[in-house]
Structures are given as C-alpha cells and as structure tokens.
Amino acid sequence: MLVAEQCHAVLQILSSSQFRCDRTSHWVNIMDIALANEVIACLPKDRTQFNYYEDRYAAMLLERLVGEGMRVSDIKSTRFAKLLQRPAIRQIVARKGDGILTNMDLLAATPSCMEHFVLTLGLWGWKGRNAIWSQTSRHGVNLVLQMNFSRQHDQIYRKLVDPKGDQPYAVTVHPICMRGRNTLAWARLDLELDSGQALIEEIQNDWLREAMIDLKVAREELAASSDREPSAVPMPCYADVKALDVVHYAEQVLGVYRRIWAEAMLTAAIWFLWEEIGIHHIWYHDHETGARLKRIRWHKPPRSLYTDLPKRFCFLHTSEVPDFIIERAQKRLKQRMKTGKEHFWRLYL
C-alpha cells in the first residue's frame, strides 16, 4: 500500500504549524510528528513479514533496474555490474540462455537458506528530545523501521539465555519494538514526502553487540572452571543460565545474523521506502558528514556501515546534498554543503 498520496493532505495542512516543545529550548515542527504518525496509521495494521537470503539486496536492486528485460551485457556497463558477481545472481544468470535478465527471473530465485523477520514501526526523537540528543539531522522525528526476530528464534533464545523473560540483549533506550517482539536491528528514516525523498539516518544493532559481550564472559567462565563439567558452569548474574548455552546461542544461533544483519536491514529499509511509502529517491549518510550533521563527536558508529555497505548497494557517493537537509543545517555546515565540501550517498532507481 502506498501512503504518500494519503499523507500529502496532512503535510499541506500542518506545514505551517509550529509549536514549542515543553522540555527543550529548540523549536520542533509538529508536522513531523503528525506526519510520521499518519504514515504509521496508513500502513497495514497486521504484521509485515520480511524474508531475507544472502544477496537478496542484489536481486532487489536488479529487479528495479531490469524491469521486464535487460541484456546482461548492458547491465555490465552500469554501476550495478558488480551485482552480477554475487553467488545467488550468478546462478540465475547461468540458467539464462538468451542473455536477457528480467525481474521475473530474479523473483523466481530459490535460495537454500531463508531467514524470517517481522517488520514493525516506531518513532524516535519526539519526546522532548532535541536533535543533538536524538542524533537526527534536523529537528523533529524519525520514522523507525524495526527488524524483529522470528518466533522460532525467540523460542530458542528463551530456552538458552532468557528463561525468566528478562530480555538481557534488549537496549530499551534505543528505538526497538516494545510490543512483544525482540528487535535485531533498526533503521531511522527521515521522510520528505513533498519532494519524494528520504534520508536513512542510521542502521544500528545492539542485540549482537550485547550477545558478544556475554559470549566473552561465558568463555572466561568455562576456562576458569575447566575442572567442572562444562554443562554445569553457570553464568554470573544470570539465574538458571549456563555458560555453555550462551556460547551455543551466540556462536551457533546468532552466527547467520552476524553475517547478514546489516545488508538485511538496509534491504528492508529500501524495500519499505519503495514499496510501502512510494519513495524512490533515497539518501544515506556519509560517515564523516553524517557525524557532523548529527553532532556525534565521540563513539562514532562503525565506519563500514557508512562506507562499505552503501558502496555494496551501488549508492553513488556525491557532493550533492538533499535540499531538505540543507534548509535546517547549521550555518557553517550549510556553507560547506553548498560548496561541495560535504558528501552523501544517493540511490535513485
């Protein structure tokens, strides 16, 4: 379901309305809050399933590029040529005898392993928080796309790590789903429906990082208790949780998620913007420009998420800047962006 048309009337009505937030000295455009809520209200109310296999991102991008048919030789002359080298895509191309790739060919892909997720939506940055605290590029809110584990994963997780329902790997100060789902990762989205553009502010993951901390502790406990039966060694601070179960969960159960989470989350964000919102002009932060715009001085996010990842998805690295970001930028940054000294990643198909 496309919601851009339904939200456009709300945008027009609220575009001139501004209110001061009670808990901050910054002016916040209430249009952003209402618009984000309107987007959520317009979307289907039942759960949205999202399935991912390695290289699905390549198939999704090529589906959009080739449409009803495009010669493989012509694809090789575009910036999307490297997608043809992905293992899942090579198998599809190898089965084609006419040298023409269609979106139906790509949709018919039969991966050997598929991971199942559930997508939910939330908001970030509107409860009296200013842009500095919320790390948003402009004042207002972000729509949050949450990618949650399947029930199958959750059953294993509860059995091995969380028998009492304490959710040890859920960081609740971040925009995770709080409605009975365990969030693997999320993407924060800044929408500009009037111009048909969106900025992916960040993709992030706490769950795996927290689990890796526990894995280190579990290994240390097992090493320190080498004279005991491994299955009997408990985890410190966790009642009824065994160190060996934590090792099994972190290494075996989470192994595939550690490998695919970033590309799966970015794929879900692009798919959501294309298919549900109807936005095709997508921006993504450059590592350094993004940090300056979001005022992140310390503890910057992993560089690879803002360099290698968008490059893998064939985003263009450009000094062109989204207009709706320039409008709200600080004076010094606005001048740098206007003179081509700052950069963004851009995808338009």
C-alpha positions as CSV (number, residue, x, y, z in Angstrom):
1,M,0.0,0.0,0.0
2,L,1.4,3.4,-1.0
3,V,0.8,6.1,1.6
4,A,2.4,9.1,0.1
5,E,-0.8,10.4,-1.5
6,Q,-2.8,9.8,1.7
7,C,-0.2,11.7,3.8
8,H,0.1,14.6,1.3
9,A,-3.0,16.3,2.6
10,V,-1.8,16.1,6.1
11,L,1.5,17.6,5.1
12,Q,-0.2,20.6,3.4
13,I,-2.5,21.2,6.4
14,L,0.3,21.1,9.0
15,S,3.2,22.5,7.1
16,S,2.7,26.0,8.6
17,S,2.1,24.8,12.2
18,Q,4.9,25.0,14.7
19,F,4.8,24.5,18.4
20,R,7.5,24.8,21.1
21,C,8.4,21.6,22.9
22,D,7.9,22.0,26.6
23,R,11.2,20.2,27.6
24,T,13.7,21.7,25.2
25,S,14.7,25.2,24.1
26,H,14.6,24.1,20.5
27,W,11.7,24.6,18.1
28,V,10.2,21.4,16.8
29,N,8.0,21.2,13.8
30,I,4.9,19.3,15.0
31,M,4.2,18.5,11.3
32,D,6.9,15.9,11.6
33,I,5.3,14.1,14.5
34,A,1.8,14.1,12.9
35,L,3.2,13.1,9.5
36,A,5.1,10.2,11.0
37,N,2.0,9.0,12.9
38,E,0.0,9.4,9.7
39,V,2.4,7.2,7.8
40,I,2.1,4.5,10.5
41,A,-1.7,4.8,10.5
42,C,-1.9,4.4,6.8
43,L,0.1,1.2,6.7
44,P,-1.4,-2.3,7.2
45,K,-2.1,-3.0,10.8
46,D,-1.1,-6.6,10.8
47,R,2.5,-7.8,11.0
48,T,4.7,-7.4,8.0
49,Q,6.8,-10.4,7.2
50,F,10.2,-9.8,5.6
51,N,12.3,-12.8,4.4
52,Y,15.9,-12.5,3.7
53,Y,18.6,-14.6,2.0
54,E,22.1,-13.7,1.3
55,D,22.4,-11.5,-1.8
56,R,18.7,-10.7,-1.8
57,Y,19.7,-7.0,-1.9
58,A,21.4,-7.6,-5.2
59,A,18.3,-9.3,-6.6
60,M,16.0,-6.5,-5.4
61,L,18.2,-3.8,-7.0
62,L,18.5,-5.6,-10.2
63,E,14.7,-6.2,-10.3
64,R,14.2,-2.5,-10.3
65,L,16.9,-1.9,-12.9
66,V,16.0,-4.6,-15.5
67,G,12.2,-4.3,-15.3
68,E,10.7,-6.6,-18.0
69,G,14.1,-7.3,-19.5
70,M,17.6,-6.1,-20.0
71,R,20.6,-7.7,-21.6
72,V,23.3,-8.9,-19.2
73,S,25.9,-7.2,-21.4
74,D,24.1,-3.9,-20.9
75,I,23.9,-4.3,-17.1
76,K,27.7,-4.8,-17.2
77,S,28.1,-1.2,-18.5
78,T,26.2,0.2,-15.4
79,R,27.4,0.8,-11.9
80,F,25.2,-2.2,-10.9
81,A,27.5,-4.6,-12.8
82,K,29.1,-5.9,-9.7
83,L,25.8,-7.3,-8.5
84,L,26.0,-9.9,-11.2
85,Q,29.0,-11.4,-9.4
86,R,27.0,-12.2,-6.3
87,P,26.7,-16.0,-5.9
88,A,22.8,-16.0,-5.9
89,I,22.8,-13.8,-9.0
90,R,25.4,-15.8,-10.9
91,Q,23.2,-18.9,-10.5
92,I,20.3,-17.1,-12.1
93,V,22.3,-15.7,-14.9
94,A,23.9,-19.1,-15.6
95,R,20.4,-20.6,-16.2
96,K,19.5,-17.9,-18.8
97,G,20.3,-18.9,-22.4
98,D,19.1,-15.8,-24.1
99,G,21.4,-13.3,-22.2
100,I,18.4,-11.3,-21.0
101,L,17.6,-10.9,-17.4
102,T,14.1,-10.0,-16.3
103,N,12.5,-9.1,-12.9
104,M,10.6,-12.4,-13.0
105,D,13.9,-14.3,-13.3
106,L,15.1,-12.6,-10.1
107,L,11.8,-13.0,-8.3
108,A,12.0,-16.8,-9.0
109,A,15.2,-17.2,-7.1
110,T,15.2,-20.3,-4.9
111,P,17.7,-19.7,-2.1
112,S,18.8,-22.7,0.0
113,C,18.5,-20.7,3.3
114,M,16.0,-18.1,4.2
115,E,15.8,-16.0,7.4
116,H,12.4,-14.8,8.5
117,F,11.8,-11.4,10.2
118,V,8.9,-9.3,11.2
119,L,8.9,-5.5,10.5
120,T,7.3,-3.0,12.9
121,L,7.3,0.8,13.0
122,G,8.1,3.3,15.7
123,L,9.1,6.9,16.3
124,W,12.3,8.5,17.5
125,G,13.1,12.0,18.7
126,W,9.8,13.4,19.7
127,K,9.5,13.1,23.5
128,G,11.1,16.4,24.3
129,R,14.5,15.4,22.8
130,N,16.4,17.8,20.7
131,A,18.4,16.9,17.6
132,I,21.7,16.7,19.4
133,W,20.4,14.1,21.9
134,S,18.5,12.2,19.3
135,Q,21.2,12.4,16.7
136,T,18.8,13.5,14.0
137,S,20.0,15.6,11.1
138,R,17.2,18.1,11.6
139,H,14.7,18.9,14.4
140,G,11.7,16.7,14.5
141,V,11.2,12.9,14.4
142,N,12.4,9.9,12.5
143,L,10.2,7.0,11.5
144,V,11.9,3.8,12.8
145,L,11.7,0.6,10.8
146,Q,12.4,-2.3,13.3
147,M,13.5,-5.7,12.0
148,N,12.5,-8.3,14.6
149,F,13.4,-11.9,15.1
150,S,11.0,-14.7,14.2
151,R,9.1,-16.6,16.9
152,Q,11.3,-19.6,16.0
153,H,14.4,-17.7,17.1
154,D,12.7,-16.4,20.2
155,Q,11.8,-19.9,21.4
156,I,15.5,-20.9,21.2
157,Y,16.6,-17.6,22.8
158,R,14.2,-18.0,25.8
159,K,15.3,-21.6,26.3
160,L,19.0,-21.0,26.3
161,V,19.5,-17.4,27.5
162,D,16.3,-15.8,28.8
163,P,14.2,-18.4,30.8
164,K,12.8,-15.6,33.1
165,G,11.9,-13.1,30.3
166,D,14.5,-10.5,31.4
167,Q,15.5,-9.7,27.8
168,P,19.2,-9.3,28.5
169,Y,20.2,-8.1,25.0
170,A,17.4,-5.6,24.5
171,V,18.6,-2.0,24.9
172,T,15.4,-0.2,25.7
173,V,16.8,3.4,25.5
174,H,17.1,2.8,21.7
175,P,14.1,2.7,19.3
176,I,13.4,-1.1,19.5
177,C,10.0,-2.7,19.3
178,M,8.3,-2.7,22.8
179,R,5.3,-4.7,21.7
180,G,6.3,-8.3,22.3
181,R,9.0,-8.6,19.7
182,N,12.8,-8.9,20.0
183,T,14.5,-6.4,17.7
184,L,17.6,-7.5,15.9
185,A,18.2,-4.1,14.2
186,W,16.5,-0.9,13.1
187,A,16.7,1.9,10.6
188,R,15.9,5.5,11.3
189,L,14.2,7.3,8.4
190,D,13.7,11.0,7.7
191,L,10.9,11.4,5.1
192,E,10.3,14.3,2.8
193,L,7.1,13.3,1.1
194,D,6.6,16.6,-0.7
195,S,9.7,16.1,-2.8
196,G,9.6,12.3,-2.8
197,Q,12.8,11.8,-0.9
198,A,14.1,10.0,2.2
199,L,17.2,10.0,4.2
200,I,18.3,6.9,6.0
201,E,19.8,8.4,9.2
202,E,21.3,5.2,10.5
203,I,21.0,1.5,10.7
204,Q,22.0,0.0,14.1
205,N,22.2,-3.1,16.1
206,D,22.5,-3.6,19.8
207,W,21.5,-7.2,20.2
208,L,24.5,-8.8,18.6
209,R,26.9,-6.5,20.5
210,E,25.4,-7.3,23.8
211,A,25.4,-11.0,23.0
212,M,29.1,-10.9,22.1
213,I,29.9,-9.4,25.5
214,D,28.1,-12.3,27.1
215,L,30.0,-14.7,24.9
216,K,33.3,-13.4,26.1
217,V,32.1,-13.7,29.7
218,A,30.9,-17.3,29.1
219,R,34.2,-18.4,27.6
220,E,36.1,-16.9,30.5
221,E,33.8,-18.8,33.0
222,L,34.3,-22.1,31.2
223,A,38.1,-21.6,31.1
224,A,38.2,-20.7,34.8
225,S,36.1,-23.8,35.6
226,S,38.0,-26.4,33.5
227,D,37.8,-28.9,36.3
228,R,34.0,-28.9,36.2
229,E,31.5,-30.4,33.8
230,P,31.0,-27.7,31.1
231,S,27.3,-28.0,31.1
232,A,27.1,-27.2,34.8
233,V,29.0,-23.9,34.7
234,P,26.6,-21.0,35.4
235,M,26.7,-17.5,34.0
236,P,27.4,-14.8,36.6
237,C,24.4,-12.5,37.3
238,Y,22.0,-14.7,35.3
239,A,19.9,-17.2,37.3
240,D,19.3,-20.5,35.6
241,V,21.5,-19.7,32.6
242,K,24.5,-21.9,31.7
243,A,27.7,-20.6,30.2
244,L,27.7,-23.4,27.6
245,D,24.2,-22.4,26.5
246,V,25.3,-18.8,26.0
247,V,28.2,-20.0,23.9
248,H,25.9,-22.1,21.8
249,Y,23.4,-19.3,21.3
250,A,26.0,-16.6,20.5
251,E,28.1,-18.8,18.1
252,Q,25.5,-21.1,16.5
253,V,22.1,-19.4,16.6
254,L,23.4,-15.9,16.0
255,G,26.1,-16.9,13.5
256,V,24.0,-16.2,10.4
257,Y,22.5,-13.0,11.8
258,R,26.0,-11.6,12.5
259,R,26.8,-12.2,8.8
260,I,23.7,-10.7,7.2
261,W,22.1,-8.2,9.6
262,A,23.5,-5.0,8.0
263,E,22.6,-5.9,4.5
264,A,19.2,-7.3,5.5
265,M,18.4,-4.1,7.5
266,L,19.3,-1.8,4.6
267,T,17.4,-4.0,2.2
268,A,14.4,-3.9,4.4
269,A,14.6,0.0,4.6
270,I,14.9,0.4,0.8
271,W,12.1,-2.1,0.2
272,F,9.9,-0.3,2.7
273,L,10.6,3.1,1.1
274,W,10.0,1.8,-2.4
275,E,7.0,-0.4,-1.9
276,E,5.1,0.9,1.2
277,I,5.9,4.7,1.0
278,G,6.4,5.1,-2.7
279,I,9.7,7.0,-2.3
280,H,12.4,6.2,-4.8
281,H,15.0,8.9,-4.2
282,I,17.0,7.6,-1.2
283,W,19.9,9.3,0.6
284,Y,22.2,7.7,3.1
285,H,24.8,9.3,5.3
286,D,28.5,9.6,4.6
287,H,30.4,8.6,7.7
288,E,32.1,12.0,8.3
289,T,29.3,14.3,7.1
290,G,26.7,12.3,9.0
291,A,28.7,12.6,12.2
292,R,28.9,16.4,11.7
293,L,25.2,16.8,10.9
294,K,24.1,14.6,13.9
295,R,26.7,16.2,16.2
296,I,28.5,12.9,17.0
297,R,31.9,13.8,18.4
298,W,32.7,10.6,20.3
299,H,31.7,7.0,19.8
300,K,31.0,7.3,16.1
301,P,29.2,4.3,14.5
302,P,31.3,1.7,12.7
303,R,32.8,3.2,9.6
304,S,31.9,0.2,7.4
305,L,28.2,0.9,7.8
306,Y,28.6,4.3,6.1
307,T,31.3,3.3,3.5
308,D,31.4,-0.4,2.5
309,L,27.7,-1.0,3.0
310,P,26.3,1.7,0.7
311,K,29.0,1.0,-1.8
312,R,27.9,-2.7,-1.8
313,F,24.4,-1.4,-2.6
314,C,25.6,0.7,-5.5
315,F,24.8,4.0,-3.9
316,L,26.6,6.9,-5.6
317,H,28.9,8.9,-3.4
318,T,28.2,12.5,-4.2
319,S,28.7,16.1,-3.1
320,E,25.1,16.7,-4.0
321,V,23.1,17.2,-0.8
322,P,19.3,16.8,-0.1
323,D,17.7,20.2,-0.1
324,F,15.5,19.4,3.0
325,I,18.7,18.8,5.0
326,I,20.5,22.0,3.8
327,E,17.5,24.0,4.9
328,R,17.9,23.0,8.5
329,A,21.7,22.8,8.7
330,Q,23.8,24.9,10.9
331,K,25.3,27.9,9.2
332,R,28.9,26.5,8.9
333,L,27.7,23.2,7.6
334,K,25.2,24.7,5.3
335,Q,28.0,26.7,3.6
336,R,30.2,23.6,3.4
337,M,27.4,21.6,1.8
338,K,26.6,24.4,-0.7
339,T,30.3,24.5,-1.8
340,G,30.6,20.7,-2.2
341,K,32.7,20.0,0.8
342,E,30.3,17.5,2.4
343,H,29.1,14.2,0.9
344,F,26.2,11.9,0.9
345,W,25.3,8.5,-0.6
346,R,22.4,8.5,-3.1
347,L,20.3,5.8,-4.7
348,Y,17.7,6.5,-7.3
349,L,16.1,3.8,-9.4
